[in-house]
Amino acid sequence: MGKMGKLKFGAAGFLVGTLFFSGIAWGATNKIEVSFDPVRFIVDKVDKTPSGGKFNNNGSSVPSSLIYSGTTYVPIKLVGDMIGKPVAWDGKTKSVLFGDSVVEGDYLTDKAPVDVADKSIVNSEMQLDNQTYNNGLYVNIYYRNKTKQSYNLNGQYKSLNFNYASLDKADDGSSASIIIYGDGKEIWSSTAVQGVPIQSASVPVNGILKLEIEFINISGYSYPSIVNPLLSK
């Protein structure tokens, strides 16, 4: 059956996490035999197969698929990323939520910017951690340059949730700062480094009228990016 392994805890947890959505329970001490034979993922004739058979699940590297008893199991979040839809789990109703069902709000990058950053690309295909995203913003900056993009929020939102990282095509080890300002005051900052897994952030924006995102190059040709920036009311 190809690459086989008897797994007691690690893969069992991955399998249970996947099967849970179908209401199937699995004993924590049961051994199962699974195959990690590579599986390709083709979406609308585009190959979106994760590199090395691994998927970055919110900072944790997990198998992008496994085969057990003739059935292929795939992380729900991977499916959402491949089709460009956010995914969430509603424990109260035991439902997997895709797209607009996940949370009420608006994508920041669907709004018209007040100020446009130099060399900014919005809602275009982005490769991060060998995964493709289509909703977000990135810039290309170098030689310690900096640039800023801003949006009017008009005090309508409570929080901004997003992922951030450097695009895969950036120079090895290149880095850039990402700083968010609310009405001129810094409210969040971090660093996007090429080769570092994608990270998540949640920034309170309650009452903020104008939001600014500043990108500052630290080293190399950097491509700092913000992915799926969702404003919640």
Phi, psi and omega in degrees: 000016179088216180286108183249153176206140174265114187243137182255320184238302188305298182291329178299320178297320178297317181293315179299318180300327180279316183288337183306326182291344176261003177080021182259126177263152180221131181301135184295337184260000180289140173266137177232151179252120183234162176248136175253025176307136182302137176239131178270147179240116181244119180242117181051045177070010178252128180284115179242032181292126178297143181293134176069013180070019181242150179232134178276102182261087181054045176098348178254131179276120181231160176300139179284345176193160169210154182245126179226125177052041176083001180244137179266130180247137184227138177302135181302319181296325177298318178299314180299317180297321183291328180262004176073034180235135174294151184231142176212159178247124177260103183292331182293317182259359183052056183234142170268126184252132177240147171063227185295345180285343187294307183199148176282135180163190181225144175283129181304318185281001170274349178274152176284126180289150175280313176238137183253128179290151176297137177054036178271142177237128184242136175050048176236167184298130179230137177253115177227128182053039179063020175245150182258131176234152183233358181239116180155197186216137171217159177227160173247114180227154183204172179052042176061023174289165175215154182207161188218141175235140184227156181221146173274123177257338177057030176066022187268351189235159181255327183209155174238119180245135183199169170250156179211152180184184172261143176298151180299331185280357179292160176303144177304128177077359179293155184209160179205148175274145172239122182234133179248132179243141173244115183051043176087355181252133179294128180239349179194147174204152176197185182233135175258119183241130179299130181097345177270132183303156179300141182237163181245156180212151175226122186239121176294131179230022183303123177081357183286134180271315182232128180251132179238139176241119181251136177245127181234120179292139175252314180203149175066183174276104188255152178229070177294142184218152174238128187242140178048056181281100187258124175268125181250141181266000000 
